[in-house]
Amino acid sequence: MLDIFGIIAANILSLPGFLGLGLGMMTRIPILGILLGALVGLAETIVFAKFDFAAVEPLELGIALVVGALAGGLGTLIRRYGATV
């Protein structure tokens, strides 16, 4: 259980979290922000596995995709509704 929490926290504080949020803030289209965040999560997992698809952990890949998508969606919401306050 601690391993799963560690993977989630590492992805939030790593590229899928920060870069996904930043890329999500670059667009006002929610689907595009979510896709960009998920793409960052996919790229981060593959790059850290040294482009060896056999070394990619499915759980880690799934968590990176979800965290990246959530961060991208949050970035889009910040862009859309943060400007109206």
C-alpha positions in Angstrom: 0.0 0.0 0.0 2.8 2.4 0.8 4.3 1.6 -2.6 1.2 2.8 -4.4 1.0 6.0 -2.3 4.7 6.6 -3.1 4.0 6.2 -6.8 1.1 8.6 -6.7 3.0 11.2 -4.7 6.0 10.9 -7.0 3.9 11.5 -10.0 2.1 14.5 -8.5 5.4 16.1 -7.6 7.1 15.1 -10.9 6.5 15.8 -14.6 2.9 14.6 -14.9 1.8 16.8 -12.1 3.7 20.1 -12.9 4.0 19.9 -16.6 0.5 18.5 -17.0 -0.8 21.4 -15.0 1.3 23.9 -17.1 0.2 22.4 -20.4 -3.4 22.4 -19.2 -3.2 26.1 -18.4 -2.2 26.7 -22.0 -5.6 25.8 -23.4 -9.2 26.5 -22.7 -10.4 23.3 -24.2 -10.8 20.7 -21.4 -10.4 17.6 -23.5 -7.2 19.0 -25.0 -5.8 19.8 -21.5 -6.6 16.3 -20.3 -5.0 14.7 -23.4 -1.9 16.8 -23.0 -1.6 15.9 -19.3 -2.0 12.2 -20.1 0.6 12.4 -22.9 3.1 13.9 -20.4 2.4 11.0 -18.1 2.9 8.5 -20.9 6.1 10.2 -22.1 7.5 10.5 -18.5 7.0 6.8 -17.8 8.6 5.7 -21.1 11.6 8.0 -20.8 12.3 6.9 -17.2 12.1 3.3 -18.4 14.9 4.2 -20.9 12.6 3.5 -23.9 12.4 -0.2 -23.0 8.7 -1.1 -23.0 9.4 -4.4 -21.1 10.6 -2.3 -18.2 7.4 -0.2 -18.0 5.4 -1.1 -14.9 1.6 -1.2 -15.8 0.6 0.2 -12.4 3.0 3.0 -12.7 2.0 3.8 -16.2 -1.7 3.9 -15.2 -1.1 6.1 -12.3 1.0 8.5 -14.4 -1.7 8.7 -17.0 -4.4 9.4 -14.4 -2.3 12.0 -12.5 -1.3 13.7 -15.8 -4.9 13.8 -17.0 -6.2 15.2 -13.7 -3.4 17.8 -13.6 -4.2 18.8 -17.2 -7.9 19.1 -16.5 -7.2 21.1 -13.4 -4.9 23.4 -15.4 -7.7 24.0 -17.9 -10.2 24.8 -15.2 -7.7 27.3 -13.6 -7.3 28.9 -17.0 -11.1 29.1 -17.7 -12.5 30.1 -14.3 -9.5 31.8 -12.8 -9.7 34.6 -15.3 -13.3 35.3 -14.5 -12.7 36.1 -10.8 
